[in-house]
């Protein structure tokens, strides 16, 4: 993988994760306005903390140009896991449909990472 091509994707993912991960700690009211009321606030904060740590780790690796296969695995695995949880639990009626917006964002991250991992096409016409 061309890690330089992955860096902007990883930085975008990190920014998204930092924002969404920290939101429950900044404003419960704002978080619940988007996602609906929560009974288990400790669980929201636990997930927020983990997402924040992933975002910080991905940001640090991308900023320092230290994008390893392990960092890419963390980034892609987190996006895939969060998207799957969003879709499954919206379908089961356990979480608000607004979580499908997050699933779409996670899918976008996965598509962008996949595109960045493709070999760079060289121009064959000499241009």
C-alpha positions in Angstrom: 0.0 0.0 0.0 1.1 3.5 -0.8 1.0 4.9 2.7 1.3 8.5 1.4 -2.0 7.9 -0.4 -3.6 6.5 2.7 -2.5 9.4 5.0 -5.3 11.9 4.0 -7.9 9.1 4.5 -6.5 8.2 7.9 -6.3 11.8 9.0 -10.0 12.3 8.0 -10.9 9.1 9.8 -9.0 10.3 12.9 -10.8 13.6 12.9 -14.2 12.0 12.6 -13.4 9.5 15.4 -12.0 12.2 17.7 -15.1 14.3 17.1 -17.6 11.5 17.6 -15.7 9.9 20.4 -15.4 13.0 22.4 -19.0 14.3 21.9 -20.5 12.3 24.7 -18.0 13.8 27.1 -18.7 17.3 25.8 -22.5 17.3 25.7 -24.8 14.5 26.5 -27.7 16.7 25.3 -26.1 17.1 21.8 -25.2 13.4 21.6 -28.7 12.3 22.5 -30.2 14.9 20.1 -28.6 13.0 17.3 -28.8 9.4 18.5 -31.8 9.3 20.8 -31.9 8.9 24.6 -29.6 6.4 26.2 -30.3 4.4 29.4 -26.7 3.0 29.7 -24.7 6.3 29.7 -21.6 4.4 30.9 -21.7 2.3 27.7 -21.9 5.4 25.5 -18.9 6.8 27.3 -17.0 3.5 27.1 -17.5 3.4 23.3 -16.7 7.1 23.0 -13.4 6.6 24.9 -12.4 3.6 22.7 -13.3 5.5 19.5 -11.3 8.5 20.7 -8.2 6.3 21.4 -8.4 4.7 18.0 -8.7 8.2 16.4 -5.7 9.5 18.3 -3.6 6.5 17.4 -4.5 6.7 13.7 -3.9 10.5 13.8 -0.5 10.1 15.4 0.6 7.4 13.0 -0.5 9.3 9.9 1.0 12.6 11.1 4.3 11.0 11.8 4.3 9.1 8.5 4.4 5.8 10.5 1.5 4.0 8.8 2.2 0.3 9.3 0.0 -2.6 8.4 -1.1 -2.8 12.0 -2.3 0.8 11.9 -4.2 0.1 8.7 -5.7 -3.0 10.2 -6.8 -0.9 13.2 -8.3 1.7 10.9 -10.1 -0.7 8.6 -11.2 -3.1 11.3 -12.6 -0.3 13.4 -14.6 1.2 10.5 -15.9 -2.3 9.5 -16.8 -3.2 13.1 -18.6 0.1 13.8 -20.5 -0.1 10.4 -21.6 -3.6 11.1 -22.9 -2.8 14.6 -24.7 0.2 13.3 -26.5 -1.7 10.6 -27.4 -4.8 12.7 -28.7 -2.9 15.6 -30.7 -0.4 13.5 -32.3 -3.4 11.8 -33.1 -4.9 15.1 -34.7 -1.7 16.3 -32.3 -1.3 19.2 -30.7 2.0 18.1 -32.0 5.0 16.2 -31.9 5.1 12.4 -29.6 8.1 12.6 -26.8 5.5 13.2 -27.1 4.6 9.5 -25.4 8.0 8.8 -22.5 6.7 10.8 -22.5 3.4 9.0 -22.4 5.3 5.7 -19.4 7.3 7.0 -17.6 4.1 8.0 -18.3 2.6 4.6 -16.9 5.7 3.0 -13.7 5.3 5.1 -13.4 1.6 4.0 -13.9 2.5 0.3 -11.3 5.3 0.6 -8.8 3.0 2.3 -9.4 0.3 -0.4 -8.8 2.9 -3.1 -5.6 4.1 -1.4 -4.4 0.5 -1.2 -4.6 -0.1 -5.0 -1.4 0.1 -6.9 -0.8 3.5 -8.4 -1.6 3.4 -12.1 1.2 4.7 -14.3 0.2 6.6 -17.4 1.0 4.5 -20.5 0.8 7.3 -23.0 4.0 9.0 -21.8 2.1 12.0 -20.4 
